[in-house]
Amino acid sequence: MSNKLRKYLPVLVLFITVSSINQWSDLPIGNTYIWWAIYSCILFGLYRSKKIYFDPDNKPIIKVIYWFLFWNIICIIRGIFVADNYWEWKNLVATGMVLLLPLTINISTHPYMIQRITSTWLKYALPAFFVFLPFLQGDGIGRYLVPVSFLLLFFPFINFKWKTILLLFSLFVLLGDLSARSNIIKFTIPLMLSLLLYSKFLTKAKTLEIIRIALITSPLFFFSLAVTGKFNIFRMDEYISGDFTTIVNTKEESKEENLIADTRSAIYIEVINSALKHGYAVMGRTPARGNESELFGYYAFEELKTGKKERFSNEVSILNIFTWTGAIGVVLYFLIFYRASYLAINKSNNNLIRIIGLYVAFRWVYAWVEDFSQFDLSYFFLWIMIGMCFSKSFREMNDAEFRYWLGGLFDSRKRKIVFKPQLQASN
């Protein structure tokens, strides 16, 4: 089983690459049931990996992820008794799989498995990018190249050849569709954070801890300001003057879009009002249902014939967690990000994990802005980074050992380096 999982899990991740871009591709591949079958194989592989690749030394510190998984499973089971039409059952299955992706923790604490997954992607999916490129629209490019943004976190420690390759592929995102703001942010922030590695002062745990706390607490701070009517960070068009419009090309049409327009406040209002109106703010509405929506609910009501004006999911990740799993799920989700970033910055022996911890803290902030909750590369690699933050194997490496491990992503001769005897035995 060990050899099979080691061989097939990285290959299955390649399939996630394709499914991640289907929505933005003129070359749709597969159908819902095929992807469900592939996702089920991935989740089963992640579940079985616990006995082989999970380091038992990490068990006491990742209990919060188990709590989150346990609560998600409860919400999925509750959804069985809530769903009452085809579309709600379909949403329950699809969203339920997304809520089970934290099972990635079973492999993401293991240095060798992360090497295998990333190196396999670089070997096969990166060259294949040019096959898919002519068919991609908008967000598709950035969603395909998610592992590149992950590698940008280590930019100063990567050799010149691969620095050049990563920058060239990043340019496809940064110089592409300006309306794909999320992709631009997710590629720019890792590169900016990696530059901290050039400064000894900026990589000190005390300095990074101040930044981490600021990031972790900022969503609640800005949310409070918005609720009290003092300042709404989403309404930047009220504070910034100038023309920030661009042309957005989709499969159906080309249209003009304001890059600083407020596209989030109305969604927050609808999600919160729906939860208060129907009494599911604490425990959630389960993955079978969405929030009541006058803005977007017409599609479910008129096109899908559900008889309900609901939106199954929104662009804002934290609002999806809230709708599906309630305030309980949001608190557990927060604790995961808080604990992972804390361990990475304060309990690590190398600077690279500290940078990952800071990026994980940023992703908590960004979950309040966008970060779709989907079974895709973006969410998968987020859980990989969270697992790396929790992993004692990664945190116990010094900078030299981590750089050697990093070299294994690009050079197979360095790929089996593991710095814990019990993990070496599993390889």
N, C-alpha and C positions, 0 to 999 in steps of 0.2 A: 504493500500500500504506500509506503514511503516513497519509493521510486516513481510510482504512478502519479501521485500528487505533485511531486517535484517536477514531473515532466508535463503534466496536462494542465495544471492550474495557470502557469504563465501563458499557455496557448489560449485558454479560455478568456484570459484578460484581453487578448487580441480581438476577440469577438465583441467585447464591451466597447472597444474603440469604434467599431462599425456601428453598433447600435446607438452610440453617443451622438452620431452625426445624422442619423436617419431623418430627423425632423427638419434639417437644413440642407438636405441633399436632393438633387434631381435624379438620383440613382438609388431609390429605396430598395433595400435588401431584406428579405425575410418578411415574416408577418408576426403578429402579436404572439401567437402560440409557439412559433419557433423560438422567439426570444425568451419567452417564459421558460421553455425547456432548457435553454442555455443558462439562464439565470439560476434555475433550480439546480443544475449541475454545479455551478459555481458555489452556491450557498452550501450544497451538500459537501463539496470539497473543502470549503472553509470550516465546516462543522467537524469533519473527520480529521482535519489538520491539527486539532487541539492535542490529540494524543501523541503526535509526532513532532510538531514544530513549536508548540507553545512551551516556553520556559516556565516551570512551576514557581521559580523565584519571583515571577511577576504577579502571581495570583493575588497576593494580599493588596497590591496597590491598584489593581484594575477592577475592584469590586463594583465601582460606580458604573462601569460599562456593562457588567452583568445585570446590575439593577435596571439600567436603561433598556437592555434587551428583554429582561423579564417583563417590564412594564409594557413594552411594545408588543410582546406576545399576548399579554392580557388584552390589550386594545384590539389586536387582530382577532382574538377569540370573541370579544364583545361584538366585533363587526359582523360576525356570522349571524348574530341575532338582530342586527340592525338593517343589513342589506335586504331590499325588497324588490329590486328590478335588475335586469341584465347589466346595466351600466354600473350600478353600485357593487355588484359582485365582481365585475371586471376591475373596478377601482380598488376593491379590497385585496384582490390577488396582486395587482401591480404594485400598489403602495405597500402592501405587507412585505413584499420582497425588498423594497427600499429600506424599510424599518429593520430588516434583518441583516443589513450590510455591516453593522458593527461586529459581526462574526469575523470580519477581516482581522480583528485583534489576534486571532489564533495563528496568523502567519506574520503579521506586521511587527511583532516583537523579535522576529528571527532575522538576523542580518543576511544569512545566505538566501532565504526565500525572497527578500526584497531585491537582492542582486539578480536572481534568476528572472523575476518578473520584469524588472526594468531593462535588463540586458536583452531579454527576448523581444521586448517592445522596440528597443532601439534597432535590433537586427532586422526585424520584419516589418513592423508598422511604420517606422520612420521613412524608409524608402518608398513604401506603398502610398505615402501621403500624396505623391505627385500623380498617382492614378486617380485618387479621389478629388484632388484639387479642382479640376474643371467643373465638377458637379456641385461644389459647395457654395452655399450662400450664407451671408451674415455671420452668425455665431459659430457656424460649422467648423471653420478653420481652427479657432481657439479651442473648441471642444475636442477636436481630434488631437491637438498637440499638448494636451494637459501634462504628460510626463516631461515635456521640455520645460514647462514652467516650474515643475518640481526640481529639476536639475539646475535651474538657474539659481536656486538657493545656495548652491555650492560653487558658484561661478569662479571665485578666485583660486580655488583648489583644483580646478579642472585644467588639463593640458591645453596647449594652444590650438591644436587641431579641433578638439571638441568644443572649445570656446567659440571658435569660428562657426562650426556647424550649428550650435545652439543659437547663436546670434542671428544667423541667416534664416533659420526657421522661425525665430521670434519676429523677424521683420515681416513675415507674411501676416502676422497678427497685428503688429503695431502700425503697419502702413496699409492695412486692409480697410475693412468697413468701420468707419468711425462710430457708427451707431451701435456697434458691438462693444459697448463701454465696459461690460463685465470682463470680457476677454483681455482688453487692454490693461485693466486694473490688475488682473490676476497674473499678467506677465511682467508688468512694471514693478509691482511691489516685491516679488521675490528677488529680482535683480537689484533693487535698491537695498533690500535687507542684506543681501550677500556682500555688498560693499562695506558693511560694518566690520567684516572680517579683516579689513585692512587696518583697523584701529584697535589697539589693545584696550584703550579706555572704553570705547563703545561696546566692546564684547565682555566687559566685566559684568558679573552676575548682578551686582547692585544697580548698575546703570540700566541693564535690560529689564530688571524687575520693576523699576519705576515705569518704564514704557509699557510693560505687560499689564500692570495694574491699571494704567490709564486706558489701555485698549479694552480690557475686560469689563471695566465699569462704565465706559462711555455710552454704550447703547441704552442702559437704564437712565443715565443722566440726560441724554438727548430726548429719550422717550418722555421723561417727566416734564421737560421744558415744552415739548409739543402738546402734551395733554393739558398743561396749565395755560397754554396759549402764549407763552413768552417767546418761544423761538422754535421754528420748524425747519430742521436742517434740509428737508426734502424740497423746500420752496426757495431754492437758490435763485430762481428767476425774479424773485422779489428783491434780492440783495445785489444781484449782478446785472449790469446793463451790457448790451451788445448783441450781436447776431451770432447765435450758436446753432444754427440750423444746418442740417445735412440731408442728402438724399439717401433714402433707405431702399435697397432693392430686395424684394422678396420673390418667391416663385410666381405670385399672382400679379404684382404691380410694383411700381416705384412711387415712393411718396416722400414728402418733406417731413423731417422730424427735428424738434427742438431738443438739443442735447442736455439742457439744464431744466427742462420742464419737470414739474412734480408729477410723477407717475406712481407714487407710493402711498400718499396720505389717504386717498380714497379707499385703497385696498385695506389699510389698517383699520379704518373706520368701519368698513363692512364686516371684516373678520371679527372684530371685537364686539360690535353690535349683535352679530349673529350668535356669538357664544353666549352673550348675556340674555338675549331674547329666548334662546332655546335651552339654557341652563346646562351647558356642557363645558363651561370655562375651566373647571377643576380637572375633570377626567377626560375631556376631549370627546369628539363625535365619532371616533374610531376611523380607521383608514377607509371605511366603506363610504363615508359621506364627506361632503365639502361644506363650505360656508354659504349661507344665504347671500345672494348677490343680485342687485338690480342692474349693476353695470355689465356683468358678464353672464348672468344666469339665464339669459334668453336662449343661449345655445343649448343648454341641457333641457330647458323647458320646451322649446319649439323644434329644434333639430333632432335631439335624442329622444324626445317624447317621454321624459321622465316625470313630467307633471310637477317638477320642482325647479325653482329658480336658484340653482346652486352652482358653485364653481368648485370642482373637485380639488384643484391645487392652484397655488399662486406662485408668482415669481420670487416672493420673499420666503426664504427657507424657514425662518423662525415662526412665521405665521402658519405654515404647513404643520410644523411640529405641534404648535398650539392647537390647531383645529383637530388634528388626528389623535393627539395624546394628552391634550389639556395642559394646564399649568404644571401638573406633576411631571409630564414629559419635558417641558421647558426647563424646569429646575434641574432635572437629572442631566439634560443636555448641557446646561451651563456648567454643572459640576465636572463633567468630562473635560471640557475645554479649560476650565480653571485648573484642575488637577494636572492635566497633561502639560500645559504651559508652565506651571509652577515647577514640576519635576524637571522638565527640560532645562530651565534656566537656573534653578537653584540647586539641583542635585545631579549635575552633569559634570563630567571630567573633560569635556571638549566643547569648543566654541560652535561647531557646526550644528550640534543638537540644540544649542541655545537659539540659534537662528531659526531652526525649525519650530521651536517652541514659541518664538515671537510671531512666526507666520500663522501658527495655529490660533494664537490669540487674535490676530487680525481676522482670521476666517470666522471667529465668533462675532466680531463686529460686522463683517460683511453678510453674515446670515440674517442680519436685520435690514439689509439693503436689497440683496438678491440671493444668489447662490441657490439655484433650483434644487429641489429634493427629488433626484431621479437616480435610477440605476445606471450610472454613467461613470466615465473616467474621473470626472471632477470629484464626485462624492466618494468614489473608491479610493483615490489617492489621498483624499482628506483623512480617511480612516487609516491609511498606511502611515501618514505622518503622525497622527495621534498615537498609533501603536509604537512608533519609533520613540516618541516622547516618554511613553510609559516603560519602554524596554530597558532593563538593567544592562543588557549586553551592549546596546548602543550608548547608554549614558556612561558606562564604565570605560569606554574607549578613550584614549587620549587623542590629541589632534593628529598625531602621526599615524596611529592605528586607524582612525576614521578615514584619513586620506588614502591609506592603503585599501581599505574596504571600498571607498569611492572609486578607486582605480579598477576594482573588480567589475564595476558596471560597464566598463568599456574594454577590459582586457581579461579574457577567460583565465589567464595564468594566475590572476589574483583573486579568482572568484570564490574559492573555498576557504578563505580566511575567516575564522570565527574565533572570538576571544573568550569563549567559555567552554571548558572541556565537555560538559554535558550536552552542549549544542553541537560540538564537533562530532560527537558520537552519532548524532542523528543524521549526519550527512553521508 
